[in-house]
Amino acid sequence: MILGVIDVGSNTVRLCVYDVSIEKRKFKTIMNRKIMAGLAAYIVDGAFSDEGIAEAIASVKKCLKRASYLNPSRVDVFATAVLRNISNSKQAIAAIEEGAGCKISLLSSVDEAHLGFVGASSRGPLENGALIDIGGGSTEITRIKGGADVARTSLPQGSLSSYGHFVADILPTAEEIGAIRGNIRGLISADESGSCAKTARELYGVGGSIRALSEVNAWMNPKASSDEISRADVEALLAAVTEQRREFVDAVLHVSPERIHTISCGLAILVEVFDELQGERLRVCDRGVREGYLIERMLGLSDLKSK
């Protein structure tokens, strides 16, 4: 059975198409395409602009057309922080639905964090610690205990929104990095969900920002693994943003050029999360919210594994 998922995010609109075997309770990704729509840039005074709606419609329609080539049984579209944290959310979603000819499921912050955990767990159980997903417009932190997600929060600050609010040029200055870290620190301190209340030495990461950071780290440090990032790794990377700017830019341009303006902002957030949770290492997971949506929302399962 062929199923598609379109994720309308703050930075990208991404299509994933899966080949699902219900009998074997497994799935594999057969298409993964993204459009760097940068939708968060179209938020003006807290509202999504007409230009943003037009860009979202165009991006979703492109993804639907691509999915159609594989003749899927079903394609679902969902949105996260970019359409959740705006004053005209209902109107914007209705306009995009009409223009693209589809229905859009708006995930709550709790849904987004939980589905990220479900997707990450499809490779194997996550025991104890915290799951981190740094998106364009928000950062999800999910507390894990005994293999279950016991608390979750969505902090209204991501890599793209940090760039828009704090950075004047392509890469942030030391002062701008300090402002990004200070803001996320304040959000963590004010959080009442319990997700950030205790030490989490073992961290897990999902999402494009963290995967890109792991690849930049491996490019700059050939001895490092792209599957894991240590506390020392992220601190060294953040120092490189201001002290080895050319080397850092070269690494980003090699592994993820479309993130050149946002990746250092995501890095600043990640370093602060490491500090606040006293994390020691982060294991990079290659499955996240889209796979969680597939498993729970489309298939109604809880234990489907990826091939």
Salt bridges, closest charged atoms under 4 A:
ASP7 OD2 - ARG290 NH1 2.86
ASP76 OD2 - ARG74 NH2 2.85
ASP111 OD2 - ARG297 NH2 3.26
GLU112 OE1 - ARG84 NH1 2.93
GLU140 OE2 - ARG84 NH2 3.93
ASP149 OD2 - HIS114 ND1 2.66
ASP149 OD2 - ARG152 NH2 3.09
GLU202 OE2 - ARG281 NH2 2.73
GLU228 OE1 - ARG281 NH1 2.82
GLU235 OE2 - ARG231 NE 3.58
ASP250 OD1 - ARG246 NE 3.11
GLU258 OE2 - LYS34 NZ 2.40
GLU272 OE1 - ARG181 NE 2.69
GLU272 OE2 - ARG185 NE 2.89
ASP275 OD2 - ARG181 NH2 2.69
ASP275 OD1 - ARG231 NH2 2.83
GLU280 OE2 - ARG201 NH1 3.29
ASP286 OD2 - ARG123 NH2 2.84
ASP286 OD2 - ARG287 NH1 3.80
GLU296 OE2 - HIS114 NE2 3.04
ASP303 OD1 - ARG25 NH2 2.67
